[in-house]
Amino acid sequence: MEISNVYIGGWFQRTMLQLSEIYDFLRECKTELKLDQEKLQEHRKNLEFGNIEYGVAGEEFLTFSTACGIQVKIFEDGLIVLNNQNVSENTLFADIDKVQDYYENKLSPALNYLFSLGAPVPKELASIESVYPYFIVCDNSSQEQIHEMLVKTEKQKYFEFKNDKYSVIRGDKYYFINNKSKSNDEIERYIEEQVFIREFKGQLHRYLNMHRIIWEKIDEVKSHIKVKGSEIVKFTTKLEGYAKTINLIDGRIKQMSTYISTREKIAKSDQELAEFLEISGYRYETLRDTLQYIQYLWSMTQNYVSAAQKQFSSLKADVTSKSVNSLTIVTSMSAGAAILGLFQKSKPTFSMFGILYFFLLAFIGYGSQKLLGYISNRQKYDVTDIDYEKDIK
């Protein structure tokens, strides 16, 4: 069985502006941002790249080869596809690891540093480990050979597609593509679309799961029937953190509608993908529907955390108001005692008793303030909410 190539890829929202920045970085280690030049040089050196080419195929892209035989292609919408032609059946998994290692430990750190300024990526997204689809291209292999390789990597076949130029058998993470012609162009276009569709779907699934996690965290805060005054600030801080994460992710989700429309238009105008789109073109529409569903769901999450913030802000205002009232009472008592003392003496004189009396009043005022503060912090406040039956999402 002759294996000619392995591919992996990923997608994260970018634009032609970022593609131009990558191009300048690769050519001249140049950036208009205030980044550490030594770190930029180090990242650029680690990429070990050769000639860079800039082109247009529906979208603008750049491509370069590396010293270790890996070819990298980066599109303006953020799609990245890497491949390695130095592969064989005996060293297949080591060859795949080589491409993945370059992506994770050289290319991704370089791009992450280049785009490290500006709106941050939420830590809930940054900590997610990517699971790449692996595309293995074979030349004129038999069905038996392909199925034998599938058994070595996957337990189950999920999908099969055939046309005159290539056939595809897909497991969960592995795609085996049998090239029946001498051209790889159509196969590369197929792989690029598959990476985009899979990554787009994967991001939506992450946002769905994150909605569930954050919603439960907000629920956990609001589940307290009564809260102590001392706990209100802690819960308010938590809600502020959830709100920040929700806003950051909402911005990412809103970016996605543009990309799916552009990709669909380019794919449907590509004759090389015509046969494949006859059976899978509906997936763009399905992804768009799913995106709309996630947008509505995330809007609900924003409203939910906003309502919780208002509720705890109101409780915090109540606690502050009661503390001010208590302090006013203590201050009034101290002032009254001082005025009463003035009426009892014709002339103000300094004496040991007067000094002790002054400190006694101060101690009583301080102690009263602390006591009232302790009572306020220990006092429990109602957290009212309406209970709903949970829908399955």
C-alpha positions, 0 to 999 in steps of 0.5 A: 500500500503506497501512502503519498501524503498526510494532512492535518488542519485547523481553523480559527477566525482571522481576516486578510489583515491578519494574513498580511501580518503573518506574511510580513512576519515571515518575510522580514520579521516585521510587525507594527505592534510593540512585541519583543523583537527577540521573541519574534526572531526566535519564533520565526527561526523555529518555523524553519521555513523556505520560500513563501508564496502568496496567492488567491484561490477564492480567498487569499492564502500564503504557503511555505515549505519547511526544512523538515518537509512539511508544507503549510497553507494559511488562508485569510479566513484563518484556515490552516492546512499542513501536509507531509509527503515524506511518509510510508505505511511503516512510519505512518503514525510517526509521520502524523506525529511529526506534522502535529508536533510542528503545528502545536509546538512551532506554528501555533506558538508563533501565531499566538504570540504575533496576535497576543495583543487585543481582545483575549481568548477566554481561558475556557477556550484556550485550555481546550485540547484540539483533536485534529482530523488526520487525512491519509492519502493513498495512491491506487490502493484496493478497498481491502487495503484501505479497510485494513488501515481503518481497522488499525486506527478506528473501530467503526466506519462513519462515512464513505464517498466515491467519485472517478478521481478519488474515494474516501473512507472516514472513521472518527478522527481518520480519513483515508483517501484513495487517489485514483488520478495523478492530481492532488488538487481536488483532494486538497480542496476536499480536505480544506473544506472538510477541515473548515466544516469540522472545525466550525462544527467543533467550535459550535459544540464547544460553545454549547458545552460552555453555555451549559457549564456557565449556566450551571455556575450562575445557577449555583450562585443563585441557588442560595435561598439566603446569603450572608452580607459578607458573601454578597461581594464574593458572589458579585465578583463571580458573576462579573467574571462569568459576564466577562467570559460570556461577552468575549465568547459572544464576540467570537460567535458573532464573527462566525456567520460571515465565514460560513457564507463566504466558504459556502459561496466559494465551494459551490463555485468550485467545479472540483467539489461539484460531485462532493457537494451534491451529497454534502452541500446541505451541511453549510445550511445545517451549520448556519442553522446550528450557529443561529441556535447557539447565538440565541442560546448565548443571548439567553445566557447573557440575559441570565447573568445580567439579571443575576448581577442586577439582583446581587447589586441590589442586595449589595446596595441594601447592605451598604445602606444598612451599614450607613444607617448603623454608622449614623446612629453610632455617630449621633450617639457619640456627638450627643454624649459630647454635647451633653458634656459641654453643657455640664461644665462651664469651662473645658478643662483637661483632666485624667478623667476627661481623657479616659472619658474621651477614649471610652466614648471612642471605644464604645463608638468603635465597638458599636460600629464593629458589632453592627457590621458583624450583625450586618455581615451575618444577616441573611438576605433573600435571593428570590428567583422563579424555578423553571423546569430545565429543558434538555439542550 
